[in-house]
Each structure stands twice: as structure tokens, then as C-alpha cells.
Amino acid sequence: MTRLLQPCLSLVSEVCRPARPSTTLRTALGALSWTHLCCGQVRSQMLMGRLGWQPGVLFHSSTRWAVLSTPNPDRHSGAGSATPHLQDDHKCAQPRQENHHHHNSEKSDTLDAALGMLQDLFGMTHKDAQYILISCNIPEQEIVNNLRVLHQCGIGGEQMNRIPWILGQNADVLGEKLRKIQEPYLFQQHSEGLGFCYLSLGQMTTYQTQFRKEALNFPHHPNRIYYLAERIKVPVELFSEKIGKPHRTLALNIKRLDSFIDLFHHYDMSPKDIVSDLWVFEYSLKKAEERLRRAMELGYTTLRPWMCRCSDKIFDRFCERYQCGKELLGHHKSLLSYLAERLHCELSLLEDKFESNEILKRLHISKFSRILDLLYAEGITAQEIRSCMRVFQYSEERTAIRIKELKKIGFFPFPLILLCRTPAQFKEITTQYKKKFKKQS
């Protein structure tokens, strides 16, 4: 009987066998390093969930291919040959799995070491340390090496939190950059020039040459970075951290930069705001002055650098919205005071509702005014509105269309929460109401 069934078993083995990857694909998968496949998602799973390393997580594992593949049918001989061959392959795969367990255990230990260093040496919280490690796309051992070097250079956890990308740089390259930033005409301390490591070594050398050529222009400063940080009134390390992307600012004429800084100080712009938007120095000084003066004339006192570099359309819209909001507020000192009067309630009630809804905090007073006018016109009471403040999150047009549809099918008055449902939920509710209404009629 076994001999009769053998051809059938072989046929089933052939049909059910999953497609074996091509030699090229297997070679490519085997060549991929643990870094390429596991530095992101798997590391985050392990850190956030404190998971152990699982066999099979390494998607390039040759063990997985061995287990899924069936042996060559030509090897089958005798009764029950298919099953023993599968078992043999599985046994052959065991040492590979044990190697993966050992390999993954080492990775886990290194990851724990990095996590411990961030907390013990850099004074970070567990949550901050997790975030930094998850964002790094380099192997754990390189992270540990970077941590050792940065600690030796006197870098603190606060600075690491501001620029977590520093830990994700290649260990060898980072070492070269840290040596570079203390060369002549660059930085006096590693912490002051750490943000400069965002640039490539070639770019750092280019700026070093520039600083050397203009050294006589800054007799009391190591280079223009120290000079500009002093003019803006921020620490040198903060300025160097912010100059990474807009580094072309460093090549601009120093008189132009001084004129911008004088303008910003004249309009009482905070140093933190200035250093957070260094792109602004590349735009028109004349236009920047005109816009800041216009915003000040409107009564807007919290000026920002983005006003000087946005398009004319965006700035005009900003001015219109600010003027509109100012007119709507009238004698009220705040948005909540205005809403408390229109919704006939205590200010404290609205404070609680805004505290639990971040979206409401970002809405403009004009939207609140339009939605309130619409709801009151439809006969909806202030008490109903207070019980469902989410209604302000949606567009006036969407709200008006839904009210019209509900009134059309006779569903009025209605719970205000219906205006906040998803399109699918709203459609289902109105359909059910129509069916119920037909039965009753």
C-alpha cells in the first residue's frame, strides 16, 4: 500500500511546496546586514515593549528558507520518505536558530548597555533614552561607541536631547568630526561645535578656510559664529545646533546679517525665535522691515521671523485674520471670554473643555463666530452647543449640509453629536431613520 501511495505523496510534496527564492534573491537576502533590516522597527518593538529577540524577526534568515522548503523529490525512497526528509532539514536548521538566539542575545545586551549609558552618564529619563535609540539607524555597538566618545568630550544629556541625530552618525565619521571642530578657527569646546557635526567633513573644512581668511574681522571672537551668537544673544552651542541646515547663512555678508539682527532687536523679537529661523537672513531686508512695521501697526506684538520670509499672499491673509479677530473680540481680552459671553456660561467651564481638546486651542475666533451664528440660526441652544464643543472642529459648509439633510428627512431636533460623526456613520444613521420613519407612516 505504501508503494502505491508513494507517487501521490511525491506529487503532493511538489504541489504544496512554497516557491523557493532564486539563487540571486537568496544571495541578496543573505548579504543584507542586521543593520539594514532591524535597526528601526524591530529595535522600537524591543525598546517600547521590552521584547526578547525572536527567531524569525531577521527576515533574511536562511533558517526560515530551510524550514519552508521541501527536499528534492529525487531523494525520496521507501515508505514515509517525505516526512523524514522534512524532519532532517528541520534538525539541520537547529544550529542556525541557536546561532540567531546567541546573536540576538548579544544585540539585546548591547542595547541594554546603550540604554543604561544614556540614563546613567547623560542623566536622561527612560522615555527620552528610548526615543533616541529608536531614531538611530546604526548598529547598537556603534551607538555605544558614540556614547563613550561624546561623554569623554563633555557632552551632556540636555544637548543630546536637542540634537538626537548626533548619536545616529557613523562612529568613525563622528570621531573625525569631533576632532575637526577643535581645530584652529573653529570651536573652543566640543559642546559649542557639536551642532556643526551636521555638516559633512568637506563643508566643515570649507568654513574653516573662510573663518581663517576673515579672522582679522573678528579680533575678539574665534570666528563669526561666536560673533553672531553674541549679537543674537544666544549661547554658541545653540547657534551652532541651529545653523546646520541653513548653513549658507554663514557665507552672507556680515553687514547684512548685522542689519537683520538690529531690525529684529528693534522690534523686540526674542533671541530664541531668531535663532530658530535662521533662513530669514537670506531674504529681503527691505521687505522684512515693511512687514514687521505693518504687523506692529495692526497691534500685533508677538512678531516672528517667518513673517519676513513668507509669500505676500500668506502675509496678507495673516493680517486680515488678525484684524478680523481683533474686531470680533471687541472689549474681550481673550477668546475664552468672548465664547463665555456667547455661550452663556462661566469662563471656568470653557477652560476645562479647551484643556481636554487641543484642536479647539488652534482654531481662530472667526471660525467660532461663524459656527455659532449658523447653529443659533438653526434653533440650536447654547446648552446643546456647550455639551458638544467638538462641533467647532468641522467646517461651516459640512455642518450646514448635515443640518439641512437632517431637517429634510424630519430628524429635527437631533443630538448635536450627529454633526461630528464620520461620513459612513452619518449615512448609516440617516438611512436607519428613513426606514423607521417609513414604517411609522
C-alpha positions as a printed Julia matrix, in Angstrom:
441×3 Matrix{Float64}:
   0.0    0.0    0.0
   2.86   2.35   0.85
   4.47   1.75  -2.52
   1.15   2.6   -4.22
   0.78   5.83  -2.26
   4.38   6.96  -2.77
   3.79   8.66  -6.17
   0.84  10.55  -4.68
   2.89  11.7   -1.72
   5.61  12.95  -4.03
   3.07  14.83  -6.14
   1.55  16.48  -3.05
   5.01  17.45  -1.87
   5.73  19.14  -5.19
   2.38  20.98  -5.39
   2.37  22.2   -1.79
   5.99  23.25  -1.65
   6.32  27.07  -1.45
   8.28  28.69  -4.23
  11.96  28.65  -3.41
  13.62  32.0   -3.95
  16.07  32.32  -6.77
  19.78  31.99  -6.1
  20.21  35.72  -6.74
  17.49  36.62  -4.23
  18.87  34.25  -1.59
  22.33  35.71  -2.04
  20.98  39.27  -1.75
  18.97  38.44   1.35
  21.92  36.77   2.98
  24.12  39.76   2.2
  21.81  42.2    3.99
  23.17  43.09   7.38
  21.26  43.17  10.62
  21.5   46.96  10.49
  19.51  47.27   7.27
  16.63  45.14   8.48
  16.42  45.54  12.22
  17.65  48.99  13.3
  14.24  50.64  13.0
  11.06  48.68  13.57
  12.48  45.73  15.5
  14.51  47.98  17.79
  11.42  50.04  18.56
   9.44  46.88  19.34
  12.13  45.68  21.67
  12.6   49.0   23.45
   8.97  50.01  23.78
   7.7   46.57  24.67
  10.9   45.18  26.2
  10.52  42.18  23.91
  13.09  39.47  23.7
  14.71  38.9   20.34
  12.61  36.47  18.38
  13.86  33.97  15.81
  12.24  34.84  12.52
  12.42  38.58  13.12
  15.5   38.6   10.92
  13.76  38.42   7.58
  16.94  37.44   5.79
  17.28  34.32   7.95
  18.45  31.33   5.93
  16.87  29.1    8.57
  13.43  30.28   7.53
  14.07  29.28   3.93
  15.35  25.87   5.04
  12.26  25.1    7.1
   9.8   26.23   4.44
  11.47  24.36   1.61
  10.9   20.65   0.92
  13.75  18.4   -0.12
  14.46  17.26  -3.66
  11.91  14.59  -4.7
  14.75  12.57  -6.23
  15.94  11.79  -2.7
  12.65  10.1   -1.75
  12.95   6.36  -1.27
  10.98   3.86   0.7
   7.88   4.18   2.82
   7.21   7.5    4.51
  10.21   9.16   2.9
   8.63  12.6    2.64
   8.22  13.16   6.37
  11.69  12.01   7.46
  13.34  14.36   5.0
  11.38  17.32   6.39
  12.44  16.36   9.88
  16.08  16.03   8.8
  16.03  19.53   7.31
  14.48  20.85  10.49
  17.24  19.24  12.54
  19.85  20.76  10.27
  18.26  24.14  10.85
  18.52  23.96  14.65
  22.16  25.08  14.95
  21.38  28.09  12.74
  18.48  29.02  15.03
  20.7   28.64  18.09
  23.23  30.96  16.43
  20.49  33.51  15.86
  19.45  33.25  19.52
  23.06  33.84  20.58
  23.47  36.67  18.07
  20.22  38.32  19.14
  21.1   37.94  22.8
  24.3   39.89  22.18
  22.33  42.61  20.4
  19.92  42.77  23.31
  22.77  43.11  25.82
  24.37  45.9   23.77
  21.04  47.7   23.5
  20.55  47.49  27.27
  24.07  48.85  27.73
  23.28  51.84  25.48
  20.03  52.45  27.31
  21.84  52.34  30.65
  24.57  54.73  29.47
  22.03  57.31  28.34
  20.35  57.21  31.73
  23.43  56.93  33.97
  26.04  59.02  32.11
  23.77  61.56  30.43
  21.03  61.79  33.06
  18.19  61.05  30.65
  14.82  59.65  31.54
  13.99  56.15  30.36
  11.48  57.56  27.86
  13.95  60.05  26.33
  16.62  57.35  26.08
  14.2   55.04  24.27
  13.26  57.76  21.8
  16.89  58.48  20.91
  17.81  54.81  20.44
  14.77  54.12  18.26
  15.64  57.04  15.98
  19.18  55.77  15.33
  19.78  53.8   12.14
  23.13  52.34  13.12
  24.05  49.13  14.97
  23.95  49.12  18.77
  27.71  48.72  19.1
  28.28  51.93  17.12
  25.78  53.7   19.38
  27.7   52.54  22.45
  30.98  53.73  20.9
  29.43  57.13  20.1
  28.12  57.44  23.65
  31.58  56.78  25.08
  33.22  59.36  22.82
  30.55  62.02  23.45
  30.78  61.5   27.2
  34.56  61.87  27.06
  34.07  65.15  25.15
  31.89  66.5   27.94
  28.58  66.41  26.08
  25.55  66.45  28.38
  22.13  64.85  28.14
  20.35  68.18  27.64
  22.3   68.89  24.47
  21.82  65.31  23.28
  18.07  65.74  23.69
  18.15  68.84  21.49
  20.06  67.13  18.67
  19.4   63.36  18.95
  20.62  62.89  15.37
  24.22  63.22  16.62
  24.07  59.71  18.07
  22.95  58.19  14.76
  26.09  59.19  12.86
  28.66  56.63  11.8
  31.07  56.14  14.71
  34.23  56.64  12.65
  32.91  59.75  10.9
  31.66  61.24  14.16
  35.1   60.71  15.69
  36.73  62.59  12.82
  34.21  65.44  13.11
  34.76  65.77  16.86
  38.49  66.09  16.24
  37.86  68.55  13.43
  35.69  71.0   15.37
  38.53  71.8   17.77
  40.99  72.67  15.05
  42.13  76.31  14.62
  39.46  78.85  13.62
  36.59  76.55  14.56
  35.41  75.87  18.13
  36.95  76.15  21.57
  34.87  73.34  23.1
  33.23  70.23  21.74
  29.83  71.23  23.13
  29.95  74.59  21.3
  30.59  72.98  17.94
  28.57  69.78  18.3
  25.76  71.05  16.1
  28.32  71.77  13.38
  28.72  67.99  13.03
  25.51  68.09  10.98
  27.73  69.24   8.1
  30.0   66.95   6.15
  33.74  66.99   6.79
  34.21  68.75   3.45
  31.78  71.52   4.38
  33.42  71.93   7.77
  36.79  72.34   6.08
  35.33  74.93   3.67
  34.01  77.05   6.53
  37.24  76.64   8.44
  39.07  78.15   5.46
  36.56  81.0    5.32
  36.92  81.7    9.04
  40.7   81.75   8.7
  40.56  84.31   5.88
  38.23  86.67   7.78
  39.86  86.23  11.2
  41.01  89.88  11.28
  37.36  90.99  11.01
  36.57  89.32  14.34
  39.53  90.13  16.59
  37.57  89.44  19.79
  35.9   86.2   18.64
  37.24  82.84  17.37
  35.03  83.19  14.26
  31.8   84.71  13.02
  29.69  82.01  14.72
  30.75  83.3   18.13
  30.18  86.87  16.96
  26.67  86.17  15.62
  25.68  84.18  18.71
  26.71  87.14  20.87
  24.79  89.6   18.67
  21.63  87.48  18.74
  22.15  86.88  22.48
  22.09  83.09  22.48
  24.68  80.5   23.62
  27.2   79.49  20.95
  26.21  75.83  21.22
  22.55  76.68  20.49
  23.52  78.77  17.45
  25.73  76.01  16.04
  22.92  73.48  16.54
  20.51  75.62  14.52
  22.91  76.56  11.71
  23.19  73.03  10.28
  20.53  73.22   7.55
  20.61  76.98   6.81
  24.43  76.93   6.89
  24.59  79.14   3.79
  23.81  81.98   6.18
  27.43  81.78   7.29
  28.57  82.81   3.81
  26.48  86.02   3.76
  27.99  89.46   4.16
  28.41  90.2    7.85
  26.98  93.74   7.46
  23.79  92.26   6.02
  23.49  89.9    8.98
  24.09  92.75  11.43
  21.33  94.81   9.77
  18.83  91.95  10.17
  19.78  91.42  13.8
  19.43  95.15  14.54
  15.98  95.1   12.92
  14.83  92.12  14.97
  16.07  93.66  18.21
  14.33  96.93  17.32
  11.01  95.07  17.14
  11.72  93.14  20.37
  11.86  89.75  18.68
  13.05  87.11  21.12
  16.55  85.61  20.6
  15.04  82.11  20.69
  12.69  82.95  17.81
  15.51  84.48  15.77
  17.87  81.53  16.13
  15.05  79.08  15.35
  14.53  80.59  11.88
  17.96  81.46  10.5
  16.68  81.03   6.92
  15.25  84.54   7.22
  18.69  86.15   6.72
  18.63  85.08   3.07
  15.51  87.14   2.29
  14.95  90.83   1.52
  15.83  93.16   4.37
  13.6   95.91   2.95
  10.55  93.63   2.73
  11.23  92.3    6.22
  11.2   95.81   7.64
   7.97  96.72   5.83
   6.16  93.62   7.1
   7.25  93.99  10.71
   6.14  97.61  10.69
   2.77  96.69   9.18
   2.17  93.93  11.75
   3.09  96.3   14.57
   0.69  98.96  13.26
  -2.12  96.41  13.35
  -1.4   95.89  17.01
   0.3   92.5   16.71
   3.11  92.47  19.24
   4.43  88.87  19.16
   6.44  89.21  15.97
   8.11  86.18  14.35
  10.85  85.78  11.69
   8.53  83.78   9.39
   6.6   86.99   8.7
   9.66  88.32   6.89
  10.06  85.37   4.52
   6.55  84.07   3.76
   4.78  84.89   0.49
   2.78  88.1    0.09
  -0.45  86.09  -0.08
   0.18  84.32   3.22
   1.2   87.53   4.98
  -1.86  89.41   3.67
  -4.1   86.6    4.86
  -2.43  86.68   8.28
  -3.07  90.42   8.57
  -6.72  90.03   7.52
  -7.31  87.24  10.03
  -5.66  89.18  12.81
  -7.7   92.31  12.04
 -10.89  90.26  11.87
 -10.14  88.56  15.17
  -9.39  91.88  16.8
 -12.74  93.3   15.69
 -14.65  90.21  16.86
 -13.04  90.27  20.29
 -14.13  93.85  20.86
 -13.93  94.57  24.58
 -12.98  90.98  25.41
  -9.41  90.27  26.4
  -9.36  86.66  25.21
 -11.13  84.11  23.03
 -12.5   82.26  26.07
 -14.01  85.45  27.42
 -15.73  86.02  24.07
 -17.07  82.45  23.94
 -18.24  82.53  27.55
 -20.44  85.52  26.73
 -21.87  83.96  23.55
 -22.44  80.53  25.15
 -23.88  81.99  28.37
 -21.59  80.12  30.71
 -18.78  80.57  33.19
 -15.23  81.03  31.91
 -14.02  78.07  34.0
 -16.32  75.67  32.13
 -14.74  76.59  28.79
 -11.25  76.42  30.26
 -11.87  72.77  31.18
 -13.22  71.94  27.74
 -10.29  73.61  25.94
  -7.8   71.88  28.22
  -9.09  68.47  27.1
  -9.25  69.35  23.37
  -6.04  70.5   21.68
  -7.79  71.18  18.36
 -10.02  73.86  19.88
  -6.92  75.76  21.03
  -5.74  76.12  17.44
  -8.99  77.45  15.95
  -9.38  81.1   15.02
 -12.05  83.24  16.65
 -13.68  83.87  13.25
 -14.49  80.15  12.89
 -16.1   80.03  16.32
 -18.15  83.09  15.38
 -19.37  81.63  12.06
 -20.31  78.24  13.53
 -22.14  79.88  16.42
 -24.12  82.11  14.05
 -25.08  79.06  11.98
 -26.17  76.91  14.95
 -28.16  79.69  16.62
 -29.88  80.45  13.3
 -30.99  76.8   13.14
 -32.56  76.97  16.59
 -29.85  75.04  18.44
 -29.43  76.2   22.03
 -26.3   77.31  23.86
 -26.69  74.4   26.29
 -26.61  71.89  23.41
 -23.53  73.55  21.94
 -21.73  73.53  25.3
 -22.38  69.8   25.6
 -20.73  69.14  22.22
 -17.85  71.55  21.66
 -16.4   69.18  19.05
 -18.82  70.69  16.56
 -16.41  73.64  16.11
 -13.73  71.32  14.72
 -15.56  70.82  11.43
 -16.1   73.19   8.53
 -19.07  75.51   8.38
 -20.05  74.1    4.99
 -20.05  70.48   6.21
 -22.11  71.37   9.28
 -24.68  73.32   7.23
 -25.12  70.44   4.74
 -25.72  67.9    7.51
 -28.24  70.11   9.3
 -30.11  70.6    6.02
 -30.17  66.84   5.35
 -31.41  66.02   8.85
 -34.19  68.61   8.6
 -35.16  67.29   5.15
 -35.84  63.77   6.47
 -37.66  65.11   9.52
 -34.92  64.32  12.02
 -35.14  67.58  13.95
 -34.31  68.37  16.68
 -31.4   65.94  16.73
 -28.45  65.16  19.06
 -25.69  67.6   18.14
 -23.13  64.79  18.22
 -24.55  63.6   14.86
 -22.77  66.52  13.2
 -19.47  65.08  14.41
 -19.89  61.53  13.16
 -17.83  60.11  10.28
 -19.45  60.17   6.81
 -20.14  56.41   7.0
 -21.71  56.66  10.45
 -23.79  59.67   9.47
 -25.06  57.93   6.35
 -25.99  54.81   8.33
 -27.87  56.82  10.96
 -29.87  58.8    8.4
 -30.68  55.61   6.45
 -31.96  53.89   9.59
 -34.06  56.92  10.47
 -35.62  56.96   6.99
 -36.57  53.27   7.29
 -38.03  53.83  10.76
 -39.96  56.89   9.55
 -41.48  54.92   6.62
 -42.66  52.13   8.95
 -44.32  54.62  11.28
 -46.07  56.38   8.38
